[in-house]
Amino acid sequence: MSVDVVIAGGGPNGLMLACELSLAGVRPVLLERLPEPGEEPRANGLVGQVVQVLDSRGLYRRFTGASHPPVPAPFFMFGGMHLDLSALDPGPLHILPIPQRRLEQLLQERALELGVEIRRGHELVDLAQDGDGVTVAVHAPGGDYELRTRYLVGCDGAHSVVRKRAGIGFPGVTAEDVVSRSAHAVLPASVLDPATGELLLAGARWRPFMIHRTAHGVFALASFEPGVHLVTTMEWGRGQTDERVPMTLEELRDSVRRVLGADLPMTPPAGRGPHVLRRLTGGNTRLADRYRAGRVLVAGDAAHVHSAVGGPGLNLGLQDVVNLGWKLAAEVHGWAPPGLLDTYHGERHPVGRRVVMHTRAQAALLAPGEEVTALRALFAELLEHKENRRHIAELVAGSDIRYDMGSACPVPHPLLGRPAPDLSLATDTGTVRLADLTHGARPLLLDLGGGDELDETAAGWKDRVDVVTATSSRRVPAGLLIRPDGYVAWTAPDEETGDPVSFGLREALATWFGDPA
């Protein structure tokens, strides 16, 4: 084998996977067809559980410069409807505003620190796999070549060559009746409230960073740099748009006039940008029928495409690769228990289905029509109840899922199969956050009850599993086994059961981390 793992695609998902593999002791080769990072503006931030994932790797503070852990968002949107989260404790949704270009830059810096080999301008054009590995054909500036690898992961986007060449199906639907237009523009000061940033137009106040539905379409406004606004419209049923004709600011102005019923003067922003000037006609909703085909796997947009409403894409894709990275490394190192790599599809494919479901639901809530207006009125009533707001927020965050962790815990604790909470822990060396113990992406056995029983039970796995003894002021089980992706794989039984504190621990360790050394 030339290398253990080849990653196709150097976007956020490919870079994050490369970091995860490197932390687990595997040195991947990352192939990216673009010679330089793309300049085109894309996503503007991260929404959901992925923010805590970055925090667990020590990246949140590095990316933000903040000295504090992530703070829950006080509000969000669902289908353009206001989602008040301020009264929910703990807050279920986190947001990290960061342009995708900056995110890629920071992840690339981290990957290079960890020793990842990144080959820019190297495009995967074909592959052939057998029982021992995958042969990858690469087109490169210095000449075409072949690369032999034990595993190949496609993080190469919606038009993934890896997915197509591996024979992985991509079923779904294509909507052709929606036209979305976006552009960066300078707006007159006379139509902006300097105190709130709201747009004053057509006798109404249009809040920034919100999606506004009207009888004729959708309007949104946001500002990520002083004096420049990102203006977006969506319209339904206006027929086909000639994609050969370049998008113009005047076209967007006409669209705003139709959607809002008033004229919004716009001029191009100064400077080199890059600035958005984009028209998208139609949209795809597709989900790969399998995330693994032999020694080839897919993640991110290569595995799923959907509406961008609510910003779920990076949340879904980055959590895909954090789920996959440690499992793939276990296969490379030879200690993976049977079927471990198959749990990647088993766990993440249902999550992809849920994202497809809620993005289609949000798109339906934004569509025009009296029937939709009635549906929104009913939905607004449901959102008056705190438990419903939490349910929707956790759905958007991706924290509502519960993985099947097997039979090691006959009486499952509510934490089992869910992301571990960020506990404050008192240890012999001082107080630490749980997130500070997971920067190395290793399995962690947290002994919160004292004694030697958990440590002795886990002795055969010390080469793979870290054991930390601590106490917590929060009421949690006396022991937690936490996978590298942050999910709780085992909890110590309740004292009332009369079972030993280590009951089921050996089974859980063997299920997820193989045979003892």
Secondary structure as UniProt FT lines:
FT   STRAND          3..8
FT   HELIX           12..23
FT   TURN            24..25
FT   STRAND          29..32
FT   STRAND          45..47
FT   HELIX           50..56
FT   TURN            57..58
FT   HELIX           59..64
FT   STRAND          75..78
FT   TURN            79..80
FT   STRAND          81..84
FT   TURN            86..87
FT   STRAND          94..97
FT   HELIX           100..113
FT   TURN            114..115
FT   STRAND          117..120
FT   STRAND          123..129
FT   STRAND          134..139
FT   TURN            141..142
FT   STRAND          145..154
FT   TURN            158..159
FT   HELIX           161..165
FT   TURN            166..167
FT   STRAND          172..186
FT   HELIX           189..191
FT   TURN            194..196
FT   STRAND          199..201
FT   TURN            202..203
FT   STRAND          204..206
FT   TURN            208..209
FT   STRAND          210..214
FT   TURN            215..216
FT   STRAND          217..225
FT   TURN            226..227
FT   STRAND          228..236
FT   TURN            243..244
FT   HELIX           249..260
FT   STRAND          277..287
FT   STRAND          292..293
FT   TURN            294..295
FT   STRAND          296..298
FT   HELIX           300..302
FT   STRAND          304..305
FT   TURN            309..310
FT   HELIX           313..333
FT   TURN            338..341
FT   HELIX           342..366
FT   HELIX           370..382
FT   TURN            383..384
FT   HELIX           386..397
FT   TURN            414..417
FT   STRAND          424..427
FT   TURN            428..429
FT   STRAND          430..433
FT   HELIX           434..437
FT   TURN            439..440
FT   STRAND          444..447
FT   HELIX           453..457
FT   HELIX           459..461
FT   TURN            462..464
FT   STRAND          466..469
FT   STRAND          471..472
FT   STRAND          479..482
FT   TURN            484..485
FT   STRAND          487..491
FT   HELIX           495..497
FT   TURN            501..504
FT   HELIX           505..513
//
